[in-house]
Amino acid sequence: MRIMHMTRRPKLPPVWHKKIELKVPLCCEYCEENVRGELTILEGVKEIMFDTSTQKVVVIGHLDVQLEPSMVLNAVKKVKNRAELWKPSKNS
């Protein structure tokens, strides 16, 4: 008789969000509030993070909602028309 040992993989937490990164010219809190106002209207947006030093805005959304990068970008462009999708650096 042959005995087989099964090893279990550790369960990973379910992925419940997607991350969309944008480059947005932010100069002050007023700019952040305008961008935040446009993004909070979108269905599925869970969290918004700003980094004024790198001009980066990160939007975390629920996976079960069709939150596309183009939708997020178009919303931000209503108040910051020079916004664009974040391009990863060549080193990463």
N, C-alpha and C positions, 0 to 999 in steps of 0.2 A: 504494500500500500504506500502511496506517495502522499506526503503531506506538503501542502503549499502554504507558505506564509504570505499573507497579503499585508502590504504596508499602505497605510492611508496617507494621502496627501493632506497637509493642513488646509482647512477650509479658508479660502480668502474671502474677505468681506465683499459683498456684492457691489459692483460699480453702479452708482445711482446718479452720476452726474457727468457732464461733459464740460470741458474747459475751452473757452474761446479767448484768444489774446489779441489785443489791438494796440496799435501805436496811435496815441491821441495827443496833440499839443495841449498840454495843461499848464497854465501859468498861475492859477490861484484857486482858492476854495470855490469861488463862484463858478469857474469852469467845471470843476468836479461835480457840483450840485446840478448844473445843467445837464451834464452827461448822465448822472445818476437818475435824474428825472425822466429822461428818455428811455433808459434801460429798464427801470422798474415797471414801466407800462407793459413791457413784453411778457407774454405768457411763458412760464417755465424758468425765468431768471430767479436763482436762489441767492446768489451772493455776487457782489461787485467789489473789486479791490483796485485801488489806485496806487501807482508809484510815480510821483511827479519827477523824481530824479532821472528816471529812464523813459518817462512819457508812456508808460505801459498801463493798460487797463485790462484786467482779467475778469471775465464774466463766467460764473459757474452756473450751469443750468441743469435741470432734471433731464434724464435720458428719455423718459417717456413722453416728452413734449418735443415737437419738431422745431427746435431752436437752432437755426442754421447760422453760420458765420455771416452770410450775406445779410440776413435780417438784422443781426446785431450791428453790423457795420452801417447799414442804411439808417438805423435809428440814431446812432451816434453822429452821423453826417448831417443830421438835421440841425445840430448845434455846433458841430466842429467839422466843417467840410473837408479839412485836410486829414481826417482820420483814415487809417488804413489797417489792414490785417497785419499782425506782428510777423515779421520774417525772422526765423531762427538764425542765430549766428552761424557762420561757417565752421566754427570750432566745435559745435555740439552735434 
